[in-house]
Amino acid sequence: MSTGTGTRPLITGALAAQEAAVAPATIRKWVQLGRLTPAGRQGRAQLFRLEDVFAAERGARGRPEHTGDVRERP
């Protein structure tokens, strides 16, 4: 099914958050940090490509979280 523009459909930040199983604030933070770029706008709402959302999610989850020094001590 074509959207008439030859591009894939865009989704809102709220739907992007739901699809990536994160809070909408996380989507906004990824945009702030440059990990996710909006692909368009609908009024004031930012719109995203689903594949871009998943790429940002993989990048965020793929990095080890800093939890302090986890090396074994002698």
C-alpha positions as CSV (number, residue, x, y, z in Angstrom):
1,M,0.0,0.0,0.0
2,S,1.4,3.4,-1.0
3,T,1.1,6.6,1.0
4,G,1.1,8.6,-2.3
5,T,4.5,10.1,-1.6
6,G,6.6,7.0,-2.1
7,T,7.7,7.0,1.5
8,R,6.9,4.9,4.5
9,P,4.3,6.1,6.9
10,L,5.3,8.3,9.8
11,I,4.2,7.8,13.4
12,T,3.8,10.1,16.3
13,G,6.1,10.2,19.3
14,A,3.5,8.6,21.5
15,L,3.1,5.7,19.1
16,A,6.9,5.5,18.6
17,A,7.2,5.2,22.4
18,Q,4.6,2.4,22.6
19,E,6.3,0.5,19.8
20,A,9.7,0.7,21.4
21,A,8.3,0.0,24.9
22,V,9.7,3.2,26.3
23,A,8.1,6.3,27.8
24,P,7.2,9.2,25.5
25,A,9.8,11.2,27.5
26,T,12.4,8.8,26.3
27,I,11.6,9.5,22.7
28,R,11.9,13.2,23.4
29,K,15.3,12.6,25.2
30,W,16.6,10.6,22.2
31,V,15.7,13.6,20.0
32,Q,17.4,16.0,22.3
33,L,20.6,13.8,22.4
34,G,20.6,13.4,18.6
35,R,19.9,9.7,18.7
36,L,16.6,10.1,16.9
37,T,15.7,12.6,14.2
38,P,12.1,13.5,13.4
39,A,11.2,12.8,9.8
40,G,8.3,15.3,9.7
41,R,5.7,17.3,11.6
42,Q,2.0,17.3,11.9
43,G,1.1,20.6,13.5
44,R,3.4,20.8,16.6
45,A,3.8,17.0,16.8
46,Q,7.0,15.4,15.6
47,L,6.7,12.4,13.4
48,F,9.1,9.5,13.1
49,R,10.0,6.6,10.9
50,L,9.5,3.3,12.8
51,E,12.8,1.9,11.6
52,D,14.6,5.0,13.0
53,V,12.8,4.5,16.3
54,F,13.9,0.9,16.4
55,A,17.5,1.9,15.5
56,A,17.6,4.4,18.3
57,E,16.1,1.8,20.7
58,R,18.8,-0.8,19.7
59,G,21.5,1.8,20.2
60,A,20.2,2.8,23.6
61,R,19.8,-0.8,24.8
62,G,22.9,-2.1,23.2
63,R,25.2,0.0,25.2
64,P,26.2,-1.3,28.6
65,E,24.7,0.8,31.4
66,H,27.2,2.4,33.7
67,T,26.7,0.8,37.1
68,G,30.0,1.5,38.6
69,D,33.1,-0.7,38.8
70,V,32.0,-4.3,38.2
71,R,35.4,-5.9,38.0
72,E,36.3,-8.6,40.5
73,R,38.6,-7.4,43.3
74,P,41.4,-9.7,44.4
